[in-house]
Amino acid sequence: MTQDTTRPLGHPVPDWAPPTLPAAMALTGKYAHLAPLDAKAHAALLYRAYQGHDAVWDYMPYGPFSSASQYHRWVRDTVANPAHLFFAIQNLDTGAWEGVASFLRMDPAAGSIEVGNINYAPALQRTRAATDAMYLMMDWAFSNGYRRYEWKCNALNHASRRSAQRLGFSFEGVFRQAAVVKGRNRDTAWFAAIDTEWPALKEAYLAWLSPDNFNAQGVQREKLGDLTRLVRVAGDPAL
């Protein structure tokens, strides 16, 4: 059969080979250290960082947790599930374990991977370590052959949507009634970055993370969102 060459087709992807799934590993940057989440090593410390800040669980499909032992059991059971790979995040400025994030929806055949389950204690929020952690995970994904890096969140979570844009993810739309979470409807906002955007995004991250970008009081000179704005192909109309 002769192929109809007048029909539009996707561009060729020469020498494409699916990447490997991420394995348990440590990632270390200038301001953050990521280690495989472990109930014995991290649960009590993370519970202490989250304690008294139940709002951090508002848009998560789990939590809040009423005790350290309950959170310990959740960590133990969650890390045993191969559908995602969780990291505990240490803020190198304080030495404390102050948050978690994970790889999930890992699809090597499509070259796609998602970052999610991001939960930063207030002590980690708006710090250099918080951004460094996201940079380390994104850098790992693109350096290891993934073509698409996704971010999804509850469409009502405007803080997460702002973070996605600041970090260089492009808005791709809202999936209506995508799930029922804690007995409530969830519309899901989708964002993604792709491999051809990564060189420019990486340059933006490295410029922002440079010690020269901060004054003696640790205040940024340039905003990361200003550095990534020219790379994003679509802004979020809700912001």
ZASEKE-34907 format. One record per residue (C-alpha): residue number from 0; residue in one letter; y negated, z, x negated. Coordinates in Angstrom, 3 decimals, m for minus. Layout:
N
<atom><kevo>NUM</kevo><lummi>A</lummi><py>Y</py><pz>Z</pz><px>X</px></atom>
...
// end
This chain:
239
<atom><kevo>0</kevo><lummi>M</lummi><py>0.000</py><pz>0.000</pz><px>0.000</px></atom>
<atom><kevo>1</kevo><lummi>T</lummi><py>m3.415</py><pz>m0.955</pz><px>m1.324</px></atom>
<atom><kevo>2</kevo><lummi>Q</lummi><py>m5.878</py><pz>1.912</pz><px>m1.463</px></atom>
<atom><kevo>3</kevo><lummi>D</lummi><py>m9.072</py><pz>1.480</pz><px>0.545</px></atom>
<atom><kevo>4</kevo><lummi>T</lummi><py>m11.685</py><pz>1.937</pz><px>m2.183</px></atom>
<atom><kevo>5</kevo><lummi>T</lummi><py>m14.576</py><pz>1.901</pz><px>0.295</px></atom>
<atom><kevo>6</kevo><lummi>R</lummi><py>m13.748</py><pz>5.399</pz><px>1.583</px></atom>
<atom><kevo>7</kevo><lummi>P</lummi><py>m15.415</py><pz>8.324</pz><px>m0.211</px></atom>
<atom><kevo>8</kevo><lummi>L</lummi><py>m13.068</py><pz>10.425</pz><px>m2.298</px></atom>
<atom><kevo>9</kevo><lummi>G</lummi><py>m13.553</py><pz>13.554</pz><px>m4.361</px></atom>
<atom><kevo>10</kevo><lummi>H</lummi><py>m14.534</py><pz>13.099</pz><px>m7.975</px></atom>
<atom><kevo>11</kevo><lummi>P</lummi><py>m11.651</py><pz>13.118</pz><px>m10.474</px></atom>
<atom><kevo>12</kevo><lummi>V</lummi><py>m10.845</py><pz>16.364</pz><px>m12.259</px></atom>
<atom><kevo>13</kevo><lummi>P</lummi><py>m9.312</py><pz>15.105</pz><px>m15.497</px></atom>
<atom><kevo>14</kevo><lummi>D</lummi><py>m6.831</py><pz>17.254</pz><px>m17.369</px></atom>
<atom><kevo>15</kevo><lummi>W</lummi><py>m6.935</py><pz>19.909</pz><px>m14.647</px></atom>
<atom><kevo>16</kevo><lummi>A</lummi><py>m4.451</py><pz>22.698</pz><px>m15.190</px></atom>
<atom><kevo>17</kevo><lummi>P</lummi><py>m4.314</py><pz>25.806</pz><px>m12.984</px></atom>
<atom><kevo>18</kevo><lummi>P</lummi><py>m5.458</py><pz>28.947</pz><px>m14.802</px></atom>
<atom><kevo>19</kevo><lummi>T</lummi><py>m3.316</py><pz>32.043</pz><px>m15.074</px></atom>
<atom><kevo>20</kevo><lummi>L</lummi><py>m3.634</py><pz>35.088</pz><px>m12.878</px></atom>
<atom><kevo>21</kevo><lummi>P</lummi><py>m5.626</py><pz>37.914</pz><px>m14.435</px></atom>
<atom><kevo>22</kevo><lummi>A</lummi><py>m3.557</py><pz>40.762</pz><px>m15.792</px></atom>
<atom><kevo>23</kevo><lummi>A</lummi><py>m4.471</py><pz>44.395</pz><px>m16.363</px></atom>
<atom><kevo>24</kevo><lummi>M</lummi><py>m7.072</py><pz>44.398</pz><px>m19.124</px></atom>
<atom><kevo>25</kevo><lummi>A</lummi><py>m10.206</py><pz>46.112</pz><px>m20.379</px></atom>
<atom><kevo>26</kevo><lummi>L</lummi><py>m13.602</py><pz>44.396</pz><px>m20.521</px></atom>
<atom><kevo>27</kevo><lummi>T</lummi><py>m16.479</py><pz>45.829</pz><px>m22.531</px></atom>
<atom><kevo>28</kevo><lummi>G</lummi><py>m20.108</py><pz>44.751</pz><px>m22.655</px></atom>
<atom><kevo>29</kevo><lummi>K</lummi><py>m23.400</py><pz>46.170</pz><px>m23.838</px></atom>
<atom><kevo>30</kevo><lummi>Y</lummi><py>m23.773</py><pz>48.629</pz><px>m20.986</px></atom>
<atom><kevo>31</kevo><lummi>A</lummi><py>m20.472</py><pz>48.736</pz><px>m19.071</px></atom>
<atom><kevo>32</kevo><lummi>H</lummi><py>m16.798</py><pz>49.231</pz><px>m19.799</px></atom>
<atom><kevo>33</kevo><lummi>L</lummi><py>m14.181</py><pz>48.125</pz><px>m17.278</px></atom>
<atom><kevo>34</kevo><lummi>A</lummi><py>m10.652</py><pz>49.508</pz><px>m17.342</px></atom>
<atom><kevo>35</kevo><lummi>P</lummi><py>m7.722</py><pz>48.957</pz><px>m14.994</px></atom>
<atom><kevo>36</kevo><lummi>L</lummi><py>m8.211</py><pz>51.415</pz><px>m12.144</px></atom>
<atom><kevo>37</kevo><lummi>D</lummi><py>m5.737</py><pz>54.275</pz><px>m12.469</px></atom>
<atom><kevo>38</kevo><lummi>A</lummi><py>m5.346</py><pz>57.135</pz><px>m10.014</px></atom>
<atom><kevo>39</kevo><lummi>K</lummi><py>m4.603</py><pz>59.754</pz><px>m12.656</px></atom>
<atom><kevo>40</kevo><lummi>A</lummi><py>m7.356</py><pz>58.693</pz><px>m15.038</px></atom>
<atom><kevo>41</kevo><lummi>H</lummi><py>m10.156</py><pz>57.791</pz><px>m12.634</px></atom>
<atom><kevo>42</kevo><lummi>A</lummi><py>m9.696</py><pz>58.967</pz><px>m9.029</px></atom>
<atom><kevo>43</kevo><lummi>A</lummi><py>m11.074</py><pz>62.498</pz><px>m9.409</px></atom>
<atom><kevo>44</kevo><lummi>L</lummi><py>m14.045</py><pz>61.326</pz><px>m11.458</px></atom>
<atom><kevo>45</kevo><lummi>L</lummi><py>m14.887</py><pz>58.533</pz><px>m9.040</px></atom>
<atom><kevo>46</kevo><lummi>Y</lummi><py>m14.514</py><pz>60.795</pz><px>m6.020</px></atom>
<atom><kevo>47</kevo><lummi>R</lummi><py>m17.019</py><pz>63.164</pz><px>m7.619</px></atom>
<atom><kevo>48</kevo><lummi>A</lummi><py>m19.454</py><pz>60.280</pz><px>m8.165</px></atom>
<atom><kevo>49</kevo><lummi>Y</lummi><py>m19.132</py><pz>59.168</pz><px>m4.529</px></atom>
<atom><kevo>50</kevo><lummi>Q</lummi><py>m19.118</py><pz>62.665</pz><px>m3.015</px></atom>
<atom><kevo>51</kevo><lummi>G</lummi><py>m22.018</py><pz>63.303</pz><px>m0.663</px></atom>
<atom><kevo>52</kevo><lummi>H</lummi><py>m22.860</py><pz>59.596</pz><px>m0.433</px></atom>
<atom><kevo>53</kevo><lummi>D</lummi><py>m20.751</py><pz>58.467</pz><px>2.521</px></atom>
<atom><kevo>54</kevo><lummi>A</lummi><py>m23.064</py><pz>55.504</pz><px>3.171</px></atom>
<atom><kevo>55</kevo><lummi>V</lummi><py>m21.444</py><pz>53.648</pz><px>0.250</px></atom>
<atom><kevo>56</kevo><lummi>W</lummi><py>m18.394</py><pz>53.182</pz><px>2.502</px></atom>
<atom><kevo>57</kevo><lummi>D</lummi><py>m20.251</py><pz>51.774</pz><px>5.522</px></atom>
<atom><kevo>58</kevo><lummi>Y</lummi><py>m19.318</py><pz>48.140</pz><px>4.891</px></atom>
<atom><kevo>59</kevo><lummi>M</lummi><py>m15.965</py><pz>48.778</pz><px>3.207</px></atom>
<atom><kevo>60</kevo><lummi>P</lummi><py>m12.703</py><pz>48.377</pz><px>5.169</px></atom>
<atom><kevo>61</kevo><lummi>Y</lummi><py>m11.657</py><pz>51.876</pz><px>4.007</px></atom>
<atom><kevo>62</kevo><lummi>G</lummi><py>m13.289</py><pz>55.238</pz><px>3.408</px></atom>
<atom><kevo>63</kevo><lummi>P</lummi><py>m15.035</py><pz>57.581</pz><px>3.418</px></atom>
<atom><kevo>64</kevo><lummi>F</lummi><py>m12.450</py><pz>59.983</pz><px>2.054</px></atom>
<atom><kevo>65</kevo><lummi>S</lummi><py>m12.393</py><pz>63.624</pz><px>3.074</px></atom>
<atom><kevo>66</kevo><lummi>S</lummi><py>m10.880</py><pz>64.968</pz><px>m0.139</px></atom>
<atom><kevo>67</kevo><lummi>A</lummi><py>m10.174</py><pz>64.084</pz><px>m3.748</px></atom>
<atom><kevo>68</kevo><lummi>S</lummi><py>m6.442</py><pz>64.052</pz><px>m3.016</px></atom>
<atom><kevo>69</kevo><lummi>Q</lummi><py>m6.925</py><pz>61.559</pz><px>m0.173</px></atom>
<atom><kevo>70</kevo><lummi>Y</lummi><py>m8.891</py><pz>59.262</pz><px>m2.456</px></atom>
<atom><kevo>71</kevo><lummi>H</lummi><py>m6.276</py><pz>59.729</pz><px>m5.183</px></atom>
<atom><kevo>72</kevo><lummi>R</lummi><py>m3.548</py><pz>58.544</pz><px>m2.807</px></atom>
<atom><kevo>73</kevo><lummi>W</lummi><py>m5.637</py><pz>55.560</pz><px>m1.761</px></atom>
<atom><kevo>74</kevo><lummi>V</lummi><py>m6.167</py><pz>54.521</pz><px>m5.389</px></atom>
<atom><kevo>75</kevo><lummi>R</lummi><py>m2.500</py><pz>55.019</pz><px>m6.211</px></atom>
<atom><kevo>76</kevo><lummi>D</lummi><py>m1.338</py><pz>52.882</pz><px>m3.292</px></atom>
<atom><kevo>77</kevo><lummi>T</lummi><py>m4.052</py><pz>50.228</pz><px>m3.689</px></atom>
<atom><kevo>78</kevo><lummi>V</lummi><py>m3.506</py><pz>49.481</pz><px>m7.366</px></atom>
<atom><kevo>79</kevo><lummi>A</lummi><py>0.196</py><pz>48.950</pz><px>m6.649</px></atom>
<atom><kevo>80</kevo><lummi>N</lummi><py>m0.668</py><pz>45.928</pz><px>m4.471</px></atom>
<atom><kevo>81</kevo><lummi>P</lummi><py>m0.604</py><pz>42.727</pz><px>m6.589</px></atom>
<atom><kevo>82</kevo><lummi>A</lummi><py>m2.938</py><pz>40.951</pz><px>m4.162</px></atom>
<atom><kevo>83</kevo><lummi>H</lummi><py>m5.883</py><pz>42.342</pz><px>m6.093</px></atom>
<atom><kevo>84</kevo><lummi>L</lummi><py>m6.722</py><pz>43.693</pz><px>m9.534</px></atom>
<atom><kevo>85</kevo><lummi>F</lummi><py>m9.029</py><pz>46.712</pz><px>m9.493</px></atom>
<atom><kevo>86</kevo><lummi>F</lummi><py>m11.263</py><pz>47.924</pz><px>m12.300</px></atom>
<atom><kevo>87</kevo><lummi>A</lummi><py>m12.922</py><pz>51.284</pz><px>m12.780</px></atom>
<atom><kevo>88</kevo><lummi>I</lummi><py>m16.451</py><pz>50.905</pz><px>m14.158</px></atom>
<atom><kevo>89</kevo><lummi>Q</lummi><py>m17.837</py><pz>53.203</pz><px>m16.813</px></atom>
<atom><kevo>90</kevo><lummi>N</lummi><py>m21.584</py><pz>53.332</pz><px>m17.380</px></atom>
<atom><kevo>91</kevo><lummi>L</lummi><py>m21.895</py><pz>53.400</pz><px>m21.155</px></atom>
<atom><kevo>92</kevo><lummi>D</lummi><py>m25.399</py><pz>54.913</pz><px>m20.934</px></atom>
<atom><kevo>93</kevo><lummi>T</lummi><py>m23.995</py><pz>58.025</pz><px>m19.211</px></atom>
<atom><kevo>94</kevo><lummi>G</lummi><py>m20.347</py><pz>57.877</pz><px>m20.227</px></atom>
<atom><kevo>95</kevo><lummi>A</lummi><py>m19.388</py><pz>58.461</pz><px>m16.586</px></atom>
<atom><kevo>96</kevo><lummi>W</lummi><py>m17.033</py><pz>56.475</pz><px>m14.346</px></atom>
<atom><kevo>97</kevo><lummi>E</lummi><py>m19.305</py><pz>55.454</pz><px>m11.495</px></atom>
<atom><kevo>98</kevo><lummi>G</lummi><py>m17.813</py><pz>52.551</pz><px>m9.554</px></atom>
<atom><kevo>99</kevo><lummi>V</lummi><py>m15.063</py><pz>50.033</pz><px>m8.916</px></atom>
<atom><kevo>100</kevo><lummi>A</lummi><py>m14.710</py><pz>46.288</pz><px>m8.368</px></atom>
<atom><kevo>101</kevo><lummi>S</lummi><py>m11.756</py><pz>43.942</pz><px>m8.096</px></atom>
<atom><kevo>102</kevo><lummi>F</lummi><py>m10.514</py><pz>40.411</pz><px>m8.369</px></atom>
<atom><kevo>103</kevo><lummi>L</lummi><py>m8.889</py><pz>39.277</pz><px>m5.101</px></atom>
<atom><kevo>104</kevo><lummi>R</lummi><py>m7.967</py><pz>36.103</pz><px>m3.226</px></atom>
<atom><kevo>105</kevo><lummi>M</lummi><py>m6.737</py><pz>34.807</pz><px>m6.559</px></atom>
<atom><kevo>106</kevo><lummi>D</lummi><py>m5.650</py><pz>31.178</pz><px>m6.116</px></atom>
<atom><kevo>107</kevo><lummi>P</lummi><py>m4.951</py><pz>29.556</pz><px>m9.499</px></atom>
<atom><kevo>108</kevo><lummi>A</lummi><py>m3.715</py><pz>26.332</pz><px>m7.881</px></atom>
<atom><kevo>109</kevo><lummi>A</lummi><py>m7.187</py><pz>25.848</pz><px>m6.409</px></atom>
<atom><kevo>110</kevo><lummi>G</lummi><py>m8.942</py><pz>27.345</pz><px>m9.419</px></atom>
<atom><kevo>111</kevo><lummi>S</lummi><py>m10.569</py><pz>29.905</pz><px>m7.137</px></atom>
<atom><kevo>112</kevo><lummi>I</lummi><py>m10.990</py><pz>33.660</pz><px>m7.467</px></atom>
<atom><kevo>113</kevo><lummi>E</lummi><py>m13.111</py><pz>36.231</pz><px>m5.632</px></atom>
<atom><kevo>114</kevo><lummi>V</lummi><py>m14.909</py><pz>39.341</pz><px>m6.796</px></atom>
<atom><kevo>115</kevo><lummi>G</lummi><py>m14.915</py><pz>42.069</pz><px>m4.180</px></atom>
<atom><kevo>116</kevo><lummi>N</lummi><py>m14.286</py><pz>45.685</pz><px>m3.255</px></atom>
<atom><kevo>117</kevo><lummi>I</lummi><py>m17.487</py><pz>46.373</pz><px>m5.182</px></atom>
<atom><kevo>118</kevo><lummi>N</lummi><py>m18.421</py><pz>49.999</pz><px>m4.635</px></atom>
<atom><kevo>119</kevo><lummi>Y</lummi><py>m21.055</py><pz>51.530</pz><px>m6.873</px></atom>
<atom><kevo>120</kevo><lummi>A</lummi><py>m21.924</py><pz>55.211</pz><px>m6.682</px></atom>
<atom><kevo>121</kevo><lummi>P</lummi><py>m25.683</py><pz>55.781</pz><px>m6.441</px></atom>
<atom><kevo>122</kevo><lummi>A</lummi><py>m25.745</py><pz>56.703</pz><px>m10.146</px></atom>
<atom><kevo>123</kevo><lummi>L</lummi><py>m24.568</py><pz>53.189</pz><px>m11.034</px></atom>
<atom><kevo>124</kevo><lummi>Q</lummi><py>m26.706</py><pz>51.249</pz><px>m8.591</px></atom>
<atom><kevo>125</kevo><lummi>R</lummi><py>m29.691</py><pz>49.337</pz><px>m10.040</px></atom>
<atom><kevo>126</kevo><lummi>T</lummi><py>m28.608</py><pz>49.987</pz><px>m13.626</px></atom>
<atom><kevo>127</kevo><lummi>R</lummi><py>m27.979</py><pz>47.621</pz><px>m16.495</px></atom>
<atom><kevo>128</kevo><lummi>A</lummi><py>m24.328</py><pz>48.673</pz><px>m16.396</px></atom>
<atom><kevo>129</kevo><lummi>A</lummi><py>m24.039</py><pz>47.506</pz><px>m12.782</px></atom>
<atom><kevo>130</kevo><lummi>T</lummi><py>m25.144</py><pz>43.989</pz><px>m13.720</px></atom>
<atom><kevo>131</kevo><lummi>D</lummi><py>m23.147</py><pz>43.983</pz><px>m16.949</px></atom>
<atom><kevo>132</kevo><lummi>A</lummi><py>m19.963</py><pz>44.732</pz><px>m14.997</px></atom>
<atom><kevo>133</kevo><lummi>M</lummi><py>m20.513</py><pz>41.698</pz><px>m12.776</px></atom>
<atom><kevo>134</kevo><lummi>Y</lummi><py>m21.282</py><pz>39.536</pz><px>m15.796</px></atom>
<atom><kevo>135</kevo><lummi>L</lummi><py>m18.079</py><pz>40.615</pz><px>m17.562</px></atom>
<atom><kevo>136</kevo><lummi>M</lummi><py>m15.893</py><pz>39.749</pz><px>m14.579</px></atom>
<atom><kevo>137</kevo><lummi>M</lummi><py>m17.567</py><pz>36.392</pz><px>m13.938</px></atom>
<atom><kevo>138</kevo><lummi>D</lummi><py>m17.421</py><pz>35.496</pz><px>m17.615</px></atom>
<atom><kevo>139</kevo><lummi>W</lummi><py>m13.713</py><pz>36.281</pz><px>m17.716</px></atom>
<atom><kevo>140</kevo><lummi>A</lummi><py>m13.019</py><pz>34.055</pz><px>m14.702</px></atom>
<atom><kevo>141</kevo><lummi>F</lummi><py>m14.881</py><pz>30.993</pz><px>m15.953</px></atom>
<atom><kevo>142</kevo><lummi>S</lummi><py>m13.769</py><pz>31.445</pz><px>m19.567</px></atom>
<atom><kevo>143</kevo><lummi>N</lummi><py>m10.164</py><pz>31.399</pz><px>m18.377</px></atom>
<atom><kevo>144</kevo><lummi>G</lummi><py>m10.376</py><pz>28.163</pz><px>m16.426</px></atom>
<atom><kevo>145</kevo><lummi>Y</lummi><py>m11.379</py><pz>29.104</pz><px>m12.881</px></atom>
<atom><kevo>146</kevo><lummi>R</lummi><py>m13.588</py><pz>26.528</pz><px>m11.163</px></atom>
<atom><kevo>147</kevo><lummi>R</lummi><py>m14.900</py><pz>28.617</pz><px>m8.272</px></atom>
<atom><kevo>148</kevo><lummi>Y</lummi><py>m15.984</py><pz>32.269</pz><px>m8.167</px></atom>
<atom><kevo>149</kevo><lummi>E</lummi><py>m16.521</py><pz>33.725</pz><px>m4.707</px></atom>
<atom><kevo>150</kevo><lummi>W</lummi><py>m18.469</py><pz>36.618</pz><px>m3.205</px></atom>
<atom><kevo>151</kevo><lummi>K</lummi><py>m18.055</py><pz>37.600</pz><px>0.447</px></atom>
<atom><kevo>152</kevo><lummi>C</lummi><py>m19.598</py><pz>40.443</pz><px>2.398</px></atom>
<atom><kevo>153</kevo><lummi>N</lummi><py>m20.330</py><pz>41.726</pz><px>5.873</px></atom>
<atom><kevo>154</kevo><lummi>A</lummi><py>m23.156</py><pz>39.538</pz><px>7.111</px></atom>
<atom><kevo>155</kevo><lummi>L</lummi><py>m25.059</py><pz>42.680</pz><px>8.149</px></atom>
<atom><kevo>156</kevo><lummi>N</lummi><py>m24.953</py><pz>44.007</pz><px>4.587</px></atom>
<atom><kevo>157</kevo><lummi>H</lummi><py>m28.251</py><pz>42.598</pz><px>3.383</px></atom>
<atom><kevo>158</kevo><lummi>A</lummi><py>m28.116</py><pz>44.638</pz><px>0.179</px></atom>
<atom><kevo>159</kevo><lummi>S</lummi><py>m24.911</py><pz>42.813</pz><px>m0.782</px></atom>
<atom><kevo>160</kevo><lummi>R</lummi><py>m26.398</py><pz>39.470</pz><px>0.218</px></atom>
<atom><kevo>161</kevo><lummi>R</lummi><py>m29.445</py><pz>40.131</pz><px>m1.952</px></atom>
<atom><kevo>162</kevo><lummi>S</lummi><py>m27.179</py><pz>41.109</pz><px>m4.841</px></atom>
<atom><kevo>163</kevo><lummi>A</lummi><py>m25.188</py><pz>37.892</pz><px>m4.511</px></atom>
<atom><kevo>164</kevo><lummi>Q</lummi><py>m28.346</py><pz>35.806</pz><px>m4.754</px></atom>
<atom><kevo>165</kevo><lummi>R</lummi><py>m29.721</py><pz>37.835</pz><px>m7.653</px></atom>
<atom><kevo>166</kevo><lummi>L</lummi><py>m26.457</py><pz>37.335</pz><px>m9.535</px></atom>
<atom><kevo>167</kevo><lummi>G</lummi><py>m26.655</py><pz>33.564</pz><px>m9.092</px></atom>
<atom><kevo>168</kevo><lummi>F</lummi><py>m24.267</py><pz>32.957</pz><px>m6.197</px></atom>
<atom><kevo>169</kevo><lummi>S</lummi><py>m25.214</py><pz>30.201</pz><px>m3.770</px></atom>
<atom><kevo>170</kevo><lummi>F</lummi><py>m25.101</py><pz>30.843</pz><px>m0.027</px></atom>
<atom><kevo>171</kevo><lummi>E</lummi><py>m22.410</py><pz>28.820</pz><px>1.774</px></atom>
<atom><kevo>172</kevo><lummi>G</lummi><py>m22.621</py><pz>30.080</pz><px>5.345</px></atom>
<atom><kevo>173</kevo><lummi>V</lummi><py>m21.447</py><pz>32.742</pz><px>7.769</px></atom>
<atom><kevo>174</kevo><lummi>F</lummi><py>m17.960</py><pz>32.863</pz><px>9.283</px></atom>
<atom><kevo>175</kevo><lummi>R</lummi><py>m18.485</py><pz>34.305</pz><px>12.759</px></atom>
<atom><kevo>176</kevo><lummi>Q</lummi><py>m16.099</py><pz>36.963</pz><px>14.061</px></atom>
<atom><kevo>177</kevo><lummi>A</lummi><py>m14.113</py><pz>36.720</pz><px>10.862</px></atom>
<atom><kevo>178</kevo><lummi>A</lummi><py>m12.521</py><pz>40.155</pz><px>11.201</px></atom>
<atom><kevo>179</kevo><lummi>V</lummi><py>m12.422</py><pz>43.472</pz><px>13.009</px></atom>
<atom><kevo>180</kevo><lummi>V</lummi><py>m13.173</py><pz>46.297</pz><px>10.561</px></atom>
<atom><kevo>181</kevo><lummi>K</lummi><py>m13.090</py><pz>49.954</pz><px>11.574</px></atom>
<atom><kevo>182</kevo><lummi>G</lummi><py>m13.116</py><pz>48.865</pz><px>15.207</px></atom>
<atom><kevo>183</kevo><lummi>R</lummi><py>m16.238</py><pz>46.731</pz><px>14.829</px></atom>
<atom><kevo>184</kevo><lummi>N</lummi><py>m16.841</py><pz>42.997</pz><px>14.639</px></atom>
<atom><kevo>185</kevo><lummi>R</lummi><py>m17.482</py><pz>41.583</pz><px>11.182</px></atom>
<atom><kevo>186</kevo><lummi>D</lummi><py>m19.193</py><pz>38.278</pz><px>10.543</px></atom>
<atom><kevo>187</kevo><lummi>T</lummi><py>m18.667</py><pz>37.342</pz><px>6.895</px></atom>
<atom><kevo>188</kevo><lummi>A</lummi><py>m21.320</py><pz>35.788</pz><px>4.654</px></atom>
<atom><kevo>189</kevo><lummi>W</lummi><py>m19.898</py><pz>33.505</pz><px>1.947</px></atom>
<atom><kevo>190</kevo><lummi>F</lummi><py>m21.362</py><pz>32.878</pz><px>m1.499</px></atom>
<atom><kevo>191</kevo><lummi>A</lummi><py>m19.958</py><pz>31.171</pz><px>m4.585</px></atom>
<atom><kevo>192</kevo><lummi>A</lummi><py>m20.732</py><pz>30.008</pz><px>m8.097</px></atom>
<atom><kevo>193</kevo><lummi>I</lummi><py>m18.862</py><pz>27.125</pz><px>m9.738</px></atom>
<atom><kevo>194</kevo><lummi>D</lummi><py>m17.924</py><pz>26.294</pz><px>m13.287</px></atom>
<atom><kevo>195</kevo><lummi>T</lummi><py>m20.610</py><pz>23.653</pz><px>m13.839</px></atom>
<atom><kevo>196</kevo><lummi>E</lummi><py>m23.242</py><pz>26.290</pz><px>m13.028</px></atom>
<atom><kevo>197</kevo><lummi>W</lummi><py>m21.799</py><pz>28.900</pz><px>m15.339</px></atom>
<atom><kevo>198</kevo><lummi>P</lummi><py>m23.413</py><pz>27.791</pz><px>m18.647</px></atom>
<atom><kevo>199</kevo><lummi>A</lummi><py>m26.895</py><pz>28.159</pz><px>m17.153</px></atom>
<atom><kevo>200</kevo><lummi>L</lummi><py>m25.991</py><pz>31.358</pz><px>m15.306</px></atom>
<atom><kevo>201</kevo><lummi>K</lummi><py>m24.463</py><pz>32.826</pz><px>m18.461</px></atom>
<atom><kevo>202</kevo><lummi>E</lummi><py>m27.655</py><pz>32.070</pz><px>m20.368</px></atom>
<atom><kevo>203</kevo><lummi>A</lummi><py>m29.614</py><pz>33.861</pz><px>m17.622</px></atom>
<atom><kevo>204</kevo><lummi>Y</lummi><py>m27.347</py><pz>36.912</pz><px>m17.777</px></atom>
<atom><kevo>205</kevo><lummi>L</lummi><py>m27.524</py><pz>37.138</pz><px>m21.558</px></atom>
<atom><kevo>206</kevo><lummi>A</lummi><py>m31.311</py><pz>36.861</pz><px>m21.489</px></atom>
<atom><kevo>207</kevo><lummi>W</lummi><py>m31.543</py><pz>39.597</pz><px>m18.865</px></atom>
<atom><kevo>208</kevo><lummi>L</lummi><py>m29.026</py><pz>41.883</pz><px>m20.594</px></atom>
<atom><kevo>209</kevo><lummi>S</lummi><py>m30.744</py><pz>41.528</pz><px>m23.979</px></atom>
<atom><kevo>210</kevo><lummi>P</lummi><py>m32.296</py><pz>44.800</pz><px>m25.181</px></atom>
<atom><kevo>211</kevo><lummi>D</lummi><py>m35.508</py><pz>42.806</pz><px>m25.710</px></atom>
<atom><kevo>212</kevo><lummi>N</lummi><py>m35.755</py><pz>42.406</pz><px>m21.921</px></atom>
<atom><kevo>213</kevo><lummi>F</lummi><py>m36.396</py><pz>46.129</pz><px>m21.463</px></atom>
<atom><kevo>214</kevo><lummi>N</lummi><py>m39.276</py><pz>48.282</pz><px>m22.586</px></atom>
<atom><kevo>215</kevo><lummi>A</lummi><py>m38.939</py><pz>51.740</pz><px>m24.125</px></atom>
<atom><kevo>216</kevo><lummi>Q</lummi><py>m38.545</py><pz>53.261</pz><px>m20.658</px></atom>
<atom><kevo>217</kevo><lummi>G</lummi><py>m35.740</py><pz>50.834</pz><px>m19.753</px></atom>
<atom><kevo>218</kevo><lummi>V</lummi><py>m37.880</py><pz>48.829</pz><px>m17.327</px></atom>
<atom><kevo>219</kevo><lummi>Q</lummi><py>m37.021</py><pz>45.130</pz><px>m17.125</px></atom>
<atom><kevo>220</kevo><lummi>R</lummi><py>m39.523</py><pz>42.548</pz><px>m18.312</px></atom>
<atom><kevo>221</kevo><lummi>E</lummi><py>m37.930</py><pz>39.584</pz><px>m16.488</px></atom>
<atom><kevo>222</kevo><lummi>K</lummi><py>m35.991</py><pz>39.812</pz><px>m13.228</px></atom>
<atom><kevo>223</kevo><lummi>L</lummi><py>m32.469</py><pz>38.385</pz><px>m13.165</px></atom>
<atom><kevo>224</kevo><lummi>G</lummi><py>m33.137</py><pz>36.769</pz><px>m9.796</px></atom>
<atom><kevo>225</kevo><lummi>D</lummi><py>m36.001</py><pz>34.807</pz><px>m11.317</px></atom>
<atom><kevo>226</kevo><lummi>L</lummi><py>m33.695</py><pz>33.592</pz><px>m14.085</px></atom>
<atom><kevo>227</kevo><lummi>T</lummi><py>m30.889</py><pz>32.519</pz><px>m11.727</px></atom>
<atom><kevo>228</kevo><lummi>R</lummi><py>m33.070</py><pz>30.990</pz><px>m8.997</px></atom>
<atom><kevo>229</kevo><lummi>L</lummi><py>m33.143</py><pz>27.521</pz><px>m10.541</px></atom>
<atom><kevo>230</kevo><lummi>V</lummi><py>m29.346</py><pz>27.447</pz><px>m10.810</px></atom>
<atom><kevo>231</kevo><lummi>R</lummi><py>m28.538</py><pz>28.345</pz><px>m7.218</px></atom>
<atom><kevo>232</kevo><lummi>V</lummi><py>m28.085</py><pz>25.315</pz><px>m4.988</px></atom>
<atom><kevo>233</kevo><lummi>A</lummi><py>m28.630</py><pz>27.174</pz><px>m1.708</px></atom>
<atom><kevo>234</kevo><lummi>G</lummi><py>m30.594</py><pz>30.298</pz><px>m0.842</px></atom>
<atom><kevo>235</kevo><lummi>D</lummi><py>m29.702</py><pz>32.763</pz><px>1.881</px></atom>
<atom><kevo>236</kevo><lummi>P</lummi><py>m31.918</py><pz>32.039</pz><px>4.914</px></atom>
<atom><kevo>237</kevo><lummi>A</lummi><py>m31.463</py><pz>35.583</pz><px>6.203</px></atom>
<atom><kevo>238</kevo><lummi>L</lummi><py>m33.361</py><pz>37.052</pz><px>3.237</px></atom>
// end
